[in-house]
Amino acid sequence: MPIEFPPQNGVRFIKNIMIPMSEGTKLAMDMHIPDSADWQKNPLPVILEYIPYRKDDVHPYTGYHNRFAENGFIGARLDCRGTGSSEGTNVDEYEVREQQDCYEAIEWIAKQPWSTGKIAMFGASYGGFTAVQLAALAPPHLTTIVPMVFTDDRYTDDCHYRGGVFRCYYDTAFYGSMMVGMNAMPPYPEYSGDRWAEIWEQHLRDNAPYTLTWLKHQLDGEYWRPGSLTGRFDKVKCSAFLIGAWRDGYPNPPMRTFRNIKSPKKVLIGPWNHSRPNIAIPGPQIDYLHEVMKWCAYWLKGEKNGVMDEPPITYYMQTYDRPDADRHDTTGYWRAEYDAPVEGAQLMKLFLREDGRLDGAAPKGKGQKDVYEYRPTVGITGGLWSGGIPFGLPTDQRTDEAYSVNFTSEPLAEPMEIQGQPVARIHVSSTAPVMAFVVRLTDVAPDGTSALICNGILNGTRRKSMTSPEPMKPGEVYELQIDLDDTAWRFPAGHRIRVSVCSADYPNHWPTPYKGVNTLYRDAARPSSITLPVIPLSSAEEPRNAAVKFAHTPTPTPVFSGPPDVVPWEIVTDLLNDRSGLRLDFTFKARAGKSMEVTTQNKFESWASNRDPSDVVVTGKHLRKIARLDGVTTVDTCCTIRSTETAFHVTVDLEIEVNGLPHFQKRWVESFKRELM
């Protein structure tokens, strides 16, 4: 039976409503509701979040679900099958059955006497993914979605692969190994009742590491499609308020989704990383929940609040700041538009020229080229792929540019703004059968500091297809199109535009395995260029932009606050063995109740060799501890991936202790052939 907590400040909390699925499994849901004596007969619209991250680890009467209730909605959170307090088995993310579960849950909620039948799906990251996935399934009572920092394509724009290259640190070190431990943590007996032991034992017995499944699918294909919106945008019938971030790991999907869906829509993109806009860095932070509830009030309650009269596109136009890793804010302004691309937009093609020049004059002559040696550890100043790490902004790019081929424009006579995806077309050859190519776009200040705007990567073996790769033939010249990430950027007058080409983006992407010498061609017959999406200049004072008003929520805390004797993020150089390493070490603590604390410690180490590009190892360790008055449970996981020229070798270890004594242990060991990766 659900547990009703005593009301607080006009909100009532209902714990563990068990929703039956068609095949017998029950999923656990919590609700924050506006308090009333007859709440069960007082129907209200529901804002639902559907994620696997253990709702019971969050203190009641906190967070956005509570705020939804304070504003006349029911804020609900549902544990996915096989996670938290829900029954069943969880062996991968975004399974078809998982999506069907949510479809059934939405329709079940719609029939309850406390529901008006109007339901929104809301969430960031995993919750954003599930929102767009359910929108494509179109359950009758799903009225609107508000996905944040999400993807529309799980192969091209997710944490596993990019441009046909395996992502390096994140899958192994953070998310992949984190979920092994999270899915093995026990539910709480006071909430699960007489099925507590059965649910935990089922989770321990049947759940599996996601990483093994991802490495089985190194090519795009049917496995990635059910969780992707790409190819079925027309299936979305409900309205959508899309929220994204330029420094997020998913900068491309918000605008792409906005352009492709035909239902009523709105998009908001800030300068943030992969976090909620009220706490994200770099700022400015905003009270995004005010915007979310304004949208939901219109679509779920029918309030005529003018939200649909506003420009449907709002994004933050970034500009140059000193590229410090602990930068807290981004200089720029909010820009509002009715169309994308904006009226007056044009494409500016800049050619990679001799003597490192970048300009609009097409090259002439023959034989112009640059030759560079593949260095697998280039990329260390590019920051960390943003998908949950609380820091990781890029720094001055000159360290990586020393091992790249660089092309720089003359100083700009006046400011220039771009919005969209820059596209590079380069002619290249390699002595290796597998080689990646990376293009970086930077803003170079008058003092020479180079700030990363965005980049793109493509595995040369995927030049024709992400489903059917072909080896590169040594010496053969290929034309590659490399799409850089979506961005909005204002180049100040006096600054220069730089394009850099190299073949690595470590530690964000796993190095390709073969030594190689690469050639970039840039003559009349084989020009190499970048095309920038230039838009008309604007300013914060223009009426349409000045009308964009957000309640700001400044957080003066540092980007990351940890113990003074712990270095949270470091790049290490092994001089004797010519290797570069990455180390991460950070800890989170959260109160799950008056007498419960959940601690998560994340440690990661990776090494890549410049002498042998195939010699890469990544190890992620996650320790999760639940401290309660009745005892302490620790869940310790370690995931290691090491590579050779031909394979990835994976070991995953899981150990659980209860009150200091061994309780459960399991291991997985598997090797995967490298598929031209």
C-alpha positions in Angstrom: 0.0 0.0 0.0 1.2 3.5 -0.7 2.5 5.5 2.3 1.2 9.0 2.9 3.5 11.4 4.7 2.2 14.2 6.9 1.6 17.3 4.8 4.2 20.1 4.8 3.7 23.7 3.6 0.6 22.8 1.6 2.1 19.7 -0.1 1.3 16.0 0.6 3.8 13.3 -0.3 2.7 9.8 -1.4 5.3 7.1 -1.4 5.4 4.0 -3.6 2.3 3.8 -5.6 2.7 0.5 -7.4 1.5 0.7 -11.0 0.6 -2.7 -12.6 2.0 -3.5 -16.0 0.2 -5.7 -18.6 2.6 -8.7 -18.0 2.4 -8.5 -14.2 5.4 -6.4 -13.1 4.7 -3.5 -10.9 6.5 -0.1 -11.0 7.0 2.2 -8.1 5.9 5.9 -8.3 6.1 8.7 -5.8 3.9 11.8 -5.9 4.0 15.3 -4.5 0.5 16.7 -4.5 -1.2 19.9 -3.5 -2.6 19.1 0.0 -6.3 18.7 0.5 -8.5 16.4 2.6 -10.1 14.9 -0.5 -7.0 14.9 -2.8 -8.0 11.4 -4.2 -11.2 12.9 -5.6 -9.7 16.3 -6.6 -8.2 15.7 -10.1 -5.1 17.6 -11.1 -2.7 17.5 -14.1 0.4 15.4 -13.6 4.0 16.2 -14.5 5.8 12.9 -14.7 9.5 12.0 -14.6 10.6 8.5 -15.6 14.2 7.6 -14.8 16.2 4.7 -13.2 18.0 6.7 -10.6 16.3 5.6 -7.4 13.6 8.0 -6.3 13.9 6.7 -2.7 17.4 8.3 -2.4 15.8 11.8 -2.6 14.5 13.5 0.6 10.7 14.0 0.5 9.4 17.6 0.1 12.5 18.7 -1.8 13.3 19.5 -5.4 11.2 20.3 -8.5 8.5 17.7 -7.8 7.6 19.5 -4.6 7.7 22.8 -6.4 5.3 21.5 -9.0 2.9 20.6 -6.2 3.2 24.1 -4.7 2.0 25.4 -8.0 -1.0 23.3 -8.5 0.3 20.2 -10.3 1.0 16.7 -9.2 4.8 16.1 -9.4 5.4 12.4 -10.0 8.5 10.3 -10.3 8.5 6.7 -11.6 11.3 4.2 -11.2 12.1 2.3 -14.4 11.7 -1.5 -14.4 14.4 -3.3 -12.4 15.6 -0.1 -10.6 14.9 1.4 -7.2 11.7 0.1 -5.8 10.3 -1.2 -9.0 10.0 -4.9 -9.7 11.6 -6.6 -12.7 14.9 -6.7 -14.4 17.1 -4.0 -16.0 19.8 -5.0 -18.4 20.1 -2.0 -20.6 18.9 1.6 -21.1 15.8 2.6 -23.1 14.6 -0.9 -23.9 11.4 -1.4 -25.9 9.7 -2.9 -22.8 10.8 0.0 -20.7 9.1 2.4 -23.1 6.0 0.3 -23.2 6.0 0.4 -19.4 5.8 4.1 -19.4 3.1 4.2 -22.1 1.0 1.9 -19.8 1.8 4.0 -16.7 0.7 7.2 -18.4 -2.6 5.6 -19.4 -3.0 4.1 -15.9 -2.4 7.5 -14.3 -4.9 9.2 -16.7 -7.7 6.9 -15.3 -7.1 7.6 -11.6 -9.6 9.9 -9.8 -6.9 12.3 -8.8 -5.8 12.9 -12.4 -7.4 15.1 -15.0 -6.0 12.9 -17.7 -3.6 15.6 -18.9 0.0 14.5 -18.4 3.3 16.0 -19.1 6.7 14.2 -19.2 9.5 16.2 -17.8 13.2 15.4 -17.2 16.8 16.0 -17.9 19.2 13.6 -19.5 17.7 10.1 -19.1 14.3 11.7 -18.2 14.6 13.9 -21.4 15.4 10.8 -23.5 12.3 8.9 -22.1 10.2 12.0 -22.8 11.0 12.2 -26.5 10.8 8.4 -26.8 7.3 8.4 -25.4 6.3 11.3 -27.5 7.1 9.2 -30.6 4.8 6.4 -29.2 2.1 9.0 -28.7 0.0 7.7 -25.7 -3.4 9.3 -25.9 -3.0 11.2 -22.6 0.5 12.5 -23.1 -0.3 16.2 -23.6 3.1 17.8 -23.7 6.8 17.0 -23.0 9.6 19.1 -21.5 12.9 17.3 -22.2 16.2 18.8 -21.1 19.7 18.0 -22.3 18.5 15.1 -24.3 19.3 13.4 -27.6 17.2 12.5 -30.6 19.8 9.9 -31.9 21.4 7.4 -29.7 24.2 6.5 -32.0 25.4 9.8 -33.4 24.7 12.0 -30.4 24.9 10.0 -27.2 27.5 9.1 -24.6 28.7 5.9 -26.5 29.8 6.8 -30.0 30.3 10.0 -32.0 31.3 10.2 -35.6 31.8 6.4 -35.6 34.4 6.7 -32.7 34.0 5.1 -29.3 33.8 7.6 -26.5 36.5 7.0 -24.0 36.2 8.1 -20.4 32.5 8.5 -19.9 31.0 5.2 -20.7 33.6 3.3 -18.7 34.6 5.6 -16.0 31.3 7.3 -15.1 28.0 6.2 -16.4 28.7 2.6 -17.5 30.2 1.5 -14.2 27.9 3.8 -12.1 24.8 2.0 -13.3 26.2 -1.4 -12.3 26.3 -0.3 -8.7 23.2 1.8 -8.7 21.1 -1.1 -10.1 22.5 -3.4 -7.4 21.6 -1.1 -4.4 18.8 -2.4 -2.2 15.4 -0.9 -2.0 14.3 0.3 1.4 12.2 -2.2 3.4 10.0 0.5 5.0 8.8 1.4 1.5 8.9 -2.0 -0.3 7.1 -4.0 2.4 6.9 -7.7 2.3 8.4 -7.9 -1.2 11.7 -6.1 -0.3 13.9 -9.2 -0.3 12.3 -10.5 -3.5 12.8 -7.2 -5.4 16.5 -6.9 -4.3 17.3 -10.5 -5.1 15.8 -10.1 -8.5 17.9 -6.9 -9.2 21.1 -8.7 -8.0 20.4 -11.9 -9.9 19.4 -10.5 -13.3 20.7 -7.0 -13.8 23.7 -6.6 -16.1 26.3 -4.0 -17.1 25.1 -1.8 -19.9 28.7 -1.3 -21.3 28.8 -4.9 -22.6 25.8 -4.3 -24.7 27.1 -1.0 -26.1 30.3 -2.6 -27.2 28.4 -5.3 -29.0 26.9 -2.6 -31.2 29.8 -0.5 -32.5 27.9 0.3 -35.7 24.7 2.2 -36.2 21.7 -0.1 -36.8 18.4 -1.4 -35.4 19.7 -1.7 -31.9 20.0 2.1 -31.6 16.7 3.0 -33.3 14.0 2.3 -30.7 15.5 4.8 -28.3 16.0 7.5 -31.1 13.6 10.1 -32.4 15.5 10.4 -35.7 13.5 9.0 -38.6 10.2 9.3 -36.8 9.8 13.0 -35.9 6.4 12.9 -37.6 5.2 10.5 -34.8 5.3 13.3 -32.3 1.8 14.7 -31.8 2.0 16.4 -28.4 3.5 19.8 -27.8 7.1 20.1 -26.8 9.3 22.6 -24.8 12.9 21.6 -25.6 15.7 22.8 -23.3 19.3 22.4 -24.2 22.8 23.7 -23.5 25.8 24.7 -25.6 28.4 23.1 -23.2 26.3 20.0 -22.8 27.2 16.7 -24.3 24.1 17.0 -26.4 24.2 20.4 -28.1 22.8 19.3 -31.5 19.4 17.6 -30.7 17.4 20.5 -29.3 17.5 22.7 -32.5 17.4 19.6 -34.8 14.3 18.3 -33.0 12.7 21.7 -33.1 13.2 22.0 -36.8 11.8 18.5 -37.5 8.7 18.1 -35.3 5.5 19.7 -36.5 3.5 19.9 -33.3 3.4 23.1 -31.2 6.9 23.7 -29.9 9.4 26.0 -28.2 13.2 25.7 -27.7 15.5 27.3 -25.0 19.2 26.8 -25.2 21.6 28.3 -22.6 25.4 28.3 -22.2 25.3 25.6 -19.6 26.8 22.2 -19.1 24.9 18.9 -18.5 22.9 20.2 -15.5 19.8 22.0 -14.6 19.8 25.6 -15.6 19.3 27.0 -12.1 22.7 25.4 -11.0 24.5 24.7 -14.2 27.9 26.2 -15.1 28.8 28.2 -16.9 26.0 30.6 -16.1 24.0 32.8 -16.2 21.7 30.5 -14.2 18.0 31.0 -14.6 14.8 29.9 -12.8 13.9 27.4 -15.5 11.1 25.8 -13.5 9.2 29.1 -13.8 9.4 28.6 -17.6 8.5 24.9 -17.3 5.4 25.6 -15.2 4.3 28.5 -17.4 4.4 26.1 -20.4 2.6 23.3 -18.4 0.0 25.8 -17.1 -1.0 26.6 -20.7 -1.0 23.0 -22.0 -2.3 21.1 -18.9 -4.5 23.7 -17.3 -5.6 25.8 -20.2 -4.3 29.1 -18.7 -4.1 31.9 -21.2 -0.7 33.2 -20.1 0.8 34.3 -23.4 3.5 31.6 -23.6 2.5 30.7 -27.2 2.7 34.4 -28.2 6.4 34.6 -27.4 9.2 33.9 -29.9 9.5 30.1 -30.1 13.3 30.1 -30.2 15.5 31.6 -27.4 19.2 30.9 -27.1 22.2 32.4 -25.4 24.6 34.1 -27.7 28.0 33.3 -26.2 31.1 35.3 -26.7 34.8 35.2 -25.7 35.8 34.6 -22.1 39.2 33.6 -20.9 39.1 29.8 -21.2 39.6 28.9 -17.5 38.4 25.5 -16.4 36.7 27.0 -13.3 34.9 29.7 -15.2 31.5 30.3 -13.6 29.7 32.5 -16.2 29.6 33.2 -19.9 29.6 36.6 -21.4 26.8 37.2 -23.9 23.1 37.9 -24.2 19.8 36.1 -24.8 18.6 36.2 -28.4 15.0 35.5 -29.4 13.9 34.4 -32.9 10.8 33.3 -34.7 12.6 31.2 -37.3 15.7 29.0 -37.7 17.7 29.9 -39.6 17.0 33.6 -38.9 16.1 35.9 -41.8 19.3 37.2 -43.4 21.4 34.2 -42.4 24.1 33.2 -44.9 26.8 30.5 -45.2 30.4 31.8 -45.1 32.9 29.4 -46.6 36.5 29.8 -45.4 39.3 27.9 -47.1 42.3 26.3 -45.4 45.2 28.1 -47.1 49.0 28.1 -47.3 51.0 29.5 -44.5 48.2 28.7 -42.0 45.8 31.3 -43.5 42.1 31.0 -43.2 40.1 33.2 -45.7 37.4 33.2 -48.4 39.7 32.9 -51.4 39.6 29.5 -53.0 43.1 28.0 -53.4 44.9 27.9 -56.7 47.7 25.7 -57.9 48.6 22.1 -57.2 50.2 20.0 -54.6 49.5 22.2 -51.6 49.2 20.0 -48.5 50.2 19.6 -44.8 51.6 16.4 -43.4 51.2 15.6 -39.7 51.9 12.5 -37.5 49.0 11.0 -35.6 49.4 11.7 -31.9 46.7 9.8 -29.9 46.8 12.0 -26.8 45.9 15.3 -28.5 42.7 16.7 -27.0 43.6 17.2 -23.3 42.7 20.9 -23.4 39.3 20.2 -24.9 37.5 19.7 -21.6 35.4 16.7 -20.6 32.3 15.5 -22.4 29.5 16.9 -20.3 27.1 14.2 -19.2 27.1 14.3 -15.4 30.6 15.4 -14.4 30.2 18.6 -12.4 33.2 20.3 -14.2 35.2 20.0 -17.4 35.2 23.2 -19.4 37.8 23.5 -22.1 41.0 25.5 -21.5 43.5 27.3 -23.8 43.7 25.2 -26.9 47.3 26.1 -27.7 48.7 22.9 -26.1 46.7 20.8 -28.5 47.2 23.1 -31.4 51.0 22.4 -31.1 50.2 18.9 -32.4 47.6 20.0 -35.0 47.5 21.7 -38.4 46.1 25.2 -37.8 44.6 27.9 -40.0 43.9 31.4 -38.7 42.0 34.3 -40.2 43.0 37.9 -40.1 41.6 40.0 -37.1 37.9 40.7 -37.7 37.2 44.3 -38.5 33.7 44.1 -36.9 31.9 41.5 -34.7 30.5 38.4 -36.4 27.8 36.0 -35.0 27.2 32.4 -36.0 24.3 30.1 -35.0 24.0 26.5 -36.2 26.4 23.7 -37.1 29.7 24.6 -38.8 30.5 22.1 -41.5 34.1 21.2 -42.5 34.9 19.5 -45.8 38.5 18.3 -45.9 40.6 16.1 -48.3 42.8 13.7 -46.4 44.8 10.6 -46.7 46.5 8.3 -44.1 49.0 5.6 -44.0 46.8 3.7 -41.5 43.6 1.7 -42.3 41.7 3.2 -39.4 42.1 6.9 -38.6 39.9 9.6 -37.1 39.9 13.2 -38.1 39.0 16.0 -35.7 38.2 19.6 -36.6 38.1 22.3 -34.0 36.8 25.9 -34.3 38.2 28.4 -31.9 38.1 32.1 -31.1 41.6 33.6 -30.9 42.0 36.6 -28.7 44.5 39.4 -29.5 46.9 38.0 -26.8 46.9 34.6 -28.7 44.7 32.7 -26.2 42.6 30.2 -28.1 39.1 29.4 -26.8 37.3 26.3 -28.1 33.9 27.1 -29.6 33.0 23.6 -30.9 34.4 20.6 -32.7 33.6 17.6 -34.7 35.0 14.1 -35.3 34.7 11.4 -37.9 36.2 8.0 -38.2 37.5 7.8 -41.7 36.3 4.3 -42.1 32.7 5.7 -41.7 33.1 8.2 -44.6 30.3 6.6 -46.5 28.2 5.0 -43.8 27.8 4.5 -40.1 26.5 1.0 -40.7 29.0 -0.4 -43.2 32.5 0.9 -42.6 35.4 0.4 -45.0 39.1 0.5 -44.2 41.1 3.5 -45.5 43.5 2.6 -48.3 47.0 4.0 -47.5 47.7 7.0 -49.6 44.2 7.2 -51.1 42.7 10.7 -50.9 39.2 11.0 -49.4 36.8 13.9 -49.1 35.3 13.9 -45.6 32.4 16.0 -44.3 32.7 16.7 -40.6 29.8 18.3 -38.9 30.9 20.3 -35.9 28.6 20.8 -32.9 25.7 23.2 -32.9 26.6 26.5 -31.3 25.8 30.2 -31.0 28.9 32.5 -30.9 29.8 36.1 -31.3 33.4 36.8 -32.4 34.4 40.2 -31.1 36.1 42.7 -33.4 39.9 42.3 -33.3 39.6 38.5 -32.7 40.6 35.9 -35.2 38.9 32.6 -36.3 41.0 29.5 -36.1 40.4 26.0 -37.5 42.6 23.2 -36.3 42.8 19.7 -37.8 44.2 16.6 -36.0 43.3 13.0 -35.5 42.6 12.6 -31.8 40.3 13.9 -29.1 41.6 12.2 -26.0 40.3 11.5 -23.3 36.8 12.2 -24.7 37.3 9.6 -27.6 39.1 6.4 -27.7 42.3 6.6 -29.9 42.3 4.7 -33.1 44.8 1.7 -32.9 47.4 2.2 -35.6 50.3 4.6 -36.0 49.9 6.8 -39.0 51.1 9.8 -40.9 48.2 11.9 -42.3 48.0 14.4 -45.1 45.6 17.3 -45.4 45.2 18.5 -49.0 44.2 22.1 -49.8 44.9 22.8 -53.5 42.6 23.8 -56.3 41.6 20.3 -57.1 41.2 19.2 -53.5 40.2 22.2 -51.5 39.6 21.9 -47.7 37.2 24.4 -46.1 34.8 25.2 -43.3 31.4 26.7 -43.7 30.1 28.9 -40.9 26.4 29.7 -40.4 26.6 33.5 -40.1 23.5 35.4 -38.9 22.8 39.1 -38.8 24.3 40.9 -35.8 22.0 41.6 -32.9 22.3 42.9 -29.4 20.7 42.5 -26.0 19.1 45.9 -26.4 17.1 45.0 -29.5 13.4 44.9 -28.5 12.8 41.2 -29.2 15.9 40.3 -27.1 15.2 42.8 -24.4 11.8 41.2 -23.9 13.5 37.9 -22.8 13.4 38.1 -19.1 14.4 35.2 -16.8 14.5 35.1 -13.1 18.2 34.5 -12.4 19.4 32.2 -9.6 23.0 33.0 -9.1 25.1 30.4 -7.2 28.3 32.0 -5.8 29.7 28.5 -4.9 32.8 27.3 -6.8 32.4 25.1 -9.8 33.3 22.1 -7.7 33.9 22.0 -4.0 35.7 19.0 -2.6 38.2 18.1 0.1 41.3 20.3 -0.2 43.6 17.3 -0.3 41.8 15.7 -3.3 42.5 16.8 -6.9 39.2 16.3 -8.7 40.5 16.6 -12.3 44.1 16.2 -13.4 46.0 15.4 -16.6 49.2 13.5 -15.9 52.3 13.0 -18.2 54.4 9.9 -18.0 57.6 11.2 -19.5 59.6 7.9 -19.5 56.9 5.9 -21.2 55.5 8.8 -23.3 51.9 8.5 -22.1 49.2 10.9 -21.0 46.7 10.1 -18.3 43.5 11.5 -16.9 42.4 11.2 -13.3 39.1 12.1 -11.8 38.1 11.9 -8.1 35.0 13.4 -6.6 32.3 12.6 -4.1 28.6 13.5 -3.6 26.6 13.2 -0.5 22.8 13.4 -0.2 20.2 13.1 2.5 17.5 10.6 1.6 15.7 11.2 4.9 16.2 12.3 8.5 18.3 9.3 9.3 19.6 8.2 5.9 22.6 9.5 3.9 23.7 8.3 0.5 27.4 8.8 -0.5 28.7 8.3 -4.0 32.5 8.3 -4.6 33.7 8.4 -8.2 37.3 7.6 -9.2 38.7 7.2 -12.7 42.0 6.7 -14.3 42.9 6.4 -18.0 46.2 6.1 -19.9 46.9 6.4 -23.6 50.3 5.8 -25.2 51.9 8.0 -27.9 54.3 5.1 -28.8 51.5 2.6 -29.3 48.1 4.1 -30.1 46.3 0.7 -29.4 47.6 0.7 -25.8 44.8 2.4 -24.0 43.3 1.5 -20.6 40.4 3.1 -18.7 39.3 2.2 -15.2 36.3 3.6 -13.4 35.5 2.9 -9.7 32.3 3.8 -8.0 31.6 3.3 -4.3 28.0 3.9 -3.2 27.2 3.8 0.5 23.9 3.9 2.3 24.2 4.9 5.9 21.1 4.3 8.1 20.3 3.9 11.7 19.9 0.2 11.1 23.2 -0.4 9.3 25.5 0.5 6.4 25.4 -1.0 2.9 28.2 -0.4 0.4 28.1 -1.2 -3.3 31.6 -1.2 -4.9 32.0 -1.4 -8.6 35.0 -1.4 -10.9 34.9 -1.4 -14.7 38.1 -1.6 -16.8 38.4 -1.5 -20.6 41.8 -2.1 -22.2 42.5 -2.2 -25.9 44.8 -3.8 -28.4 44.9 -3.3 -32.2 42.1 -5.8 -32.7 39.9 -5.9 -29.5 38.4 -4.2 -26.5 38.8 -6.3 -23.3 36.3 -5.6 -20.5 36.2 -6.7 -16.8 33.5 -5.6 -14.5 33.5 -6.4 -10.8 30.6 -5.8 -8.3 31.0 -6.3 -4.5 28.3 -5.6 -1.9 28.9 -5.4 1.9 26.3 -5.1 4.6 27.6 -3.9 7.9 31.2 -4.6 6.9 30.7 -8.2 5.9 30.6 -9.7 2.3 27.1 -10.0 1.0 27.2 -10.4 -2.8 29.8 -10.6 -5.5 29.6 -10.9 -9.3 32.0 -10.4 -12.2 31.8 -10.1 -15.9 34.7 -10.6 -18.4 34.3 -10.2 -22.1 36.3 -9.3 -25.3 34.9 -7.5 -28.3 36.4 -7.3 -31.8 37.2 -3.8 -32.8 35.0 -3.0 -35.9 37.4 -0.6 -37.7 37.3 1.5 -34.6 
